[in-house]
Amino acid sequence: MKKKTLSLNALALAALLCGGAAAQAQITVYNDHTAFLAAVTNAGTDTFDDLPMSPLPTPLSRSAGIHSYFASAGPASIFFPAGTGTDHWLSTADSTDSITFSGFSPGVYALGGFFFGSDANGAFLPGTTVTLTALSGETRTVSLTDTLTTTFLGFTSDVPLISVVLTASEIGGAVWPTANDLTLAVPEPGAYGMLLAGLGVVGFAARRRRAR
């Protein structure tokens, strides 16, 4: 009986340690679009191509496949989409503003997209630097230099994302923070399995303690 109790306690401790590691929210950064997509499942993309090329209020209620979220501009102004032809991008009306992605639907652990700078006319501005800050249980900040319209950055977290903020550096002149093809996703099924298994062990150990 004693050995069984020790075994259950050990399993419960292991599950709690796994849960504690998840609570610390290890954020992984991806600079490669293909690698990011390989690390997630149920990915959905918001292309922003439905946005009119005119001022838009903030926040915007948006969806990326089955996932929903809010995009906010501020603190000074509103959104003003940029881009060319039918390829529309999400950008701000004031170059000093940031774009905040938040209010994600349950289960969104990953966010990626193409991030760069645009000019006052909404055209791509080469040689710019943008910074993204992801918040879950920890905060991770990454700066992208000499960005192109194909510059990708993605974050995955062990716990649901709270927000991702995009800002542009104005060193050398005004730059408008710009995003395109924002992708939201959930973890691979294996990550869910580990979490559920840990919770199951903790629950089983608790029931055995109550029975004794």
Buried (B, 14 or more C-beta within 10 A) or exposed (E): EEEEEEEBEEBBEEBBEBBEEBEEBBBEBBEEBEEBBEBBBBBBBBBBBEBEEEEBEBBBEBEBEBBBBBBBBBEEBBBBBBBEEEEBBBBBBBBBBBBBBBBBBEBBBBBBBBBBBBBEEBEBBEEBBBBBBBBBBEEBEBEBEEBEBEBBBBBBBBBBBBBBBBBBBBEEEEBBBBBBBBBBBBBBEEBBEBBEEBEEBBEBBEEBEEEE
